[in-house]
């Protein structure tokens, strides 16, 4: 072991971990904090799901699915996002998330050694969760009619119906009012 280097419990034992600091909490304390946070998130998610009884969250299986995706969101967005941002200084990190990652690295030391595959994999899962959430928000807006005129009513014909046969939205009776360039195409 080189002079000035702190010994660590990660394999291989000759792995160079600059600025390594042992966890200030024991594994039991770290996991207690993590699972307590999971419990608070689960209770909040279930309270939210219970309050929405008349929505799509009605029923045990839908509420369980909602809880599952809430927990996955926490793990992917916060835990993996934290790793993606702080991977270079994780060996010396004493925050709760830093200590969780150091406990996790006991099973796979690549998480502390700045392994490029691990970094890319964790960043992809954290970012893809965020992008998936944004895509669902946009789909929800479309479903609720915010962008309905772009999806169903984009080409109006002389019969005052769209190309899908759905009646166009127009205030006075008469030709459909649309700004789509496709509306000027001949029949």
ABEGO torsion letter per residue (X at the ends): XBBGBBBBABOBAABBBBGBBBBABBAAAAAAAAAAAAAAAAAAAAAAAAAAAABAABEAAAAAAAAAAAAAAAAAAAAAAAAAAAAAAAAABABAAAAAAAAAAAABAAAAAGBAAAAAAAAAAAAAAAAAAAAAAAAAAAAAGAAAAAAAAABBBAAGBBAAGBBBBBABBEBBBBABAAAABBX
